[in-house]
Amino acid sequence: MNIRAQVSMVFDLDKCIGCHTCSIACKNLWTSRRGTEYMWWNNVETKPGTGYPTLWEDQEKYKGGWVKGKGRPKLYLQGKTETLANIFFNPRLPKLDDYYEPWTYRYEDLFSATEGDDLPVAVPVSEVTGKRMDIEGGPNWDDDLGGSSIYAASDPNNKTLSEEERRQIFELQRMVFFYLPRICNHCLNPGCIGACPAGAIYKRGEDGIVLVSQDKCRAWRMCISGCPYKKVYYNWATGKSEKCILCYPRQETGQAPACFHSCVGRIRYLGLLLYDADRISEIAALPDKELVRGQRNLILDPFDKEVIRRAKEDGIHDQTIKAAQNSPVYKYVIKWKLALPLHSEFRTLPMLFYVPSLLPVMATVKNGLYELKNEFFGSHESSRVSSRYLASLFSAGDEEEIISVNKKLLAVRLCKRLQTVGDLDKKKSERMIAEAGTNPEEIEEIYRMISLPTFEDRFVIPPFMREMTIESVEDPSVHKGEAGVGYLRKPKRGW
């Protein structure tokens, strides 16, 4: 057993309102420099949709992440021979058109235009070439199903749906979408680390945050292809790769990351998880539909005495263990089993988890009349987005995981409505609560974390103790885990 600590996140999609405040907070703080104009370390996508960059989920196109190999996962992108052959030309990179060509406006035209009958306009110019351009796309071009017949209809997750399910999604009275905020997942088995020929990307030993060494980066850009989530970007001005750093300078001073702190819907939770690094290869090699349960098994119980003893032997401080015990992420992922990883079939073991949107049907249209349903919240079977679609996103196709989450979320809503309004059938509600495998005490705990959390409830920021963490000075990539799929800097044993 090799116990490590990982700063992890949960996003509750039922509360996201798609305001993009998180994206702007991140943009203003980290990517307002030359060469980063097109970078959105945090972006909010509309689902169904093609996302940013376009079709990032289509690994037949990009070959990101890992695939099952003999005994342990194998990098999907290429092996060592192919890496050497393609080192000067990477055929699996997103093009600028897959992102968008960033632009500004030539505002001086408003003041320097010659007199005439027409009002002057500010001409759009490329921030890359400086030349005049026609705007054809942007980072959230398909927001709120804009151009849904193109973007939403081209969502790779639609492949799992039947013809009837695809048709229903686009019927006007059933039209539905939800928001999917995305940042770097700071995976336990990162594809970007495995793909980098220069060994420039590493996980910090004390918190698991994935970083790019600007000194060692040689601009091969294999990391961009290797990351199936496309959350590594190339800075064309500096010739270096960049990515989300989870605002670790803010966390080291006890502040939440900028996108978390600014979130209007309060959908974001941050906390610490303990995991067994020796089992990464084993878990990443599981069949698709076992990956979610396998990842849960990889996460250790911070209250277990043996885990605490071994964690201390591996150099994890008492205060760090206490932070793991108070972690809201542990409650969502392990205790309540409400939060699921995004595309676990990529086998990177992402440490950003999502509570799926419930999307109940509140009314129906019959003979041209709008009729409210008798049941206020309906049931998981009548969700406007099929469990098959959500399973494609969050559970590698395992619909039972989605149904289990939806039943528990419905149970919370039914129980609280029964308490506050009292207009539901008590026996039927109690039966649904029992079917969800929960109880009133757990429901109250979930309700308070979802609806009434304080700042301290949502963000349990561990003590980073940078003054006590000794990182290796010989080779930045000294430790290669048993999985053989990533380099990690280990803190010195003992404190």
Buried (B, 14 or more C-beta within 10 A) or exposed (E): EBBBBBBBBBBBBBBBEBBBBBBBBBBEBBBEEEBBBBBBBBBBBBBBBBBBBBBBBBBEBBBBBBBBEEEBBBBBBBEEEEBEEBEEEBEBBBEBEBBBBBBEEBEEEEEEEEEEEEEEEEBBBBBBEEEEBEEEBBBBBBBEBEEBEEBBBBBBBBEBBEEEBBEBBBEEEBEBBBBBBBBBBBBBBBBBBBBBBBBBBBBBBBBBBBBBBEEBBBEBBBBBBBBBBBBBBBBBEBEBBBBBBBBBEBBBEEBBBBBBBBBEBBBBBBBBBBBBBBBBBBBBBBEBBBBBBBBBBBBBBBEEEEBBEBBBEBBBBEEBBBBBBBBBBBBBBBBBBBBBBBBBBBBBBBBBBBBBBBBBBEEEEEEEEEEEBEBBBBBBEBBBBBBBBBBBBBBBBBBEBBBBBBBBBBBBBBBBBBEEEEEBEEEEBBEBBEEBEBEEEBBBBBBEBBEEBEEEBBBBBBBBBEEBBEBBEEEBBBBEBBBEBBBBBBBEEEB
